[in-house]
């Protein structure tokens, strides 16, 4: 049971890192790169979350193929998680750096 769902668990960890990056980036006040304050560390943490999501994303598909448990749910879930972790989260970080 766990073996069959392990790739999906990694995909959900990818999603969790993406959502965490969004929450951390959006919880800050106004900050800028030219005048860094304490809030700039939260940008670094958000970026680390995106990098952790990339690590999970790298291994979930490989593991699914290796264990021969690839599924349609896994494919769709991976696409959703990639959109959030590598589309929405970097956009929120960039928006906070530029407009907030």
Long-range contacts (C-beta under 8 A, 24 or more apart in sequence): 3-67, 3-69, 4-67, 4-69, 6-63, 6-67, 6-69, 7-60, 7-61, 7-63, 7-64, 7-67, 7-69, 7-70, 7-74, 8-60, 8-71, 8-73, 8-74, 8-77, 10-56, 10-59, 10-60, 10-63, 11-56, 11-57, 11-60, 11-74, 11-77, 11-78, 11-81, 12-77, 12-81, 13-53, 13-56, 14-53, 14-56, 14-57, 14-60, 14-78, 14-81, 14-82, 14-85, 15-53, 15-77, 15-80, 15-81, 15-84, 15-85, 17-49, 17-50, 17-52, 17-53, 17-56, 17-85, 18-49, 18-50, 18-53, 18-81, 18-84, 18-85, 18-86, 18-88, 18-89, 19-84, 20-49, 21-46, 21-47, 21-49, 21-50, 21-53, 21-85, 21-89, 21-92, 21-93, 22-46, 22-84, 22-88, 22-89, 22-92, 24-49, 25-89, 25-92, 25-93, 25-96, 26-92, 26-96, 28-96, 28-100, 29-100, 30-100, 31-96, 31-97, 31-100, 32-97, 33-97, 43-93, 43-96, 43-97, 46-89, 46-92, 46-93, 47-93, 49-89, 50-85, 50-86, 50-89, 50-90, 50-93, 53-81, 53-85, 53-86, 53-89, 54-85, 54-86, 57-81, 57-82, 57-85, 57-86
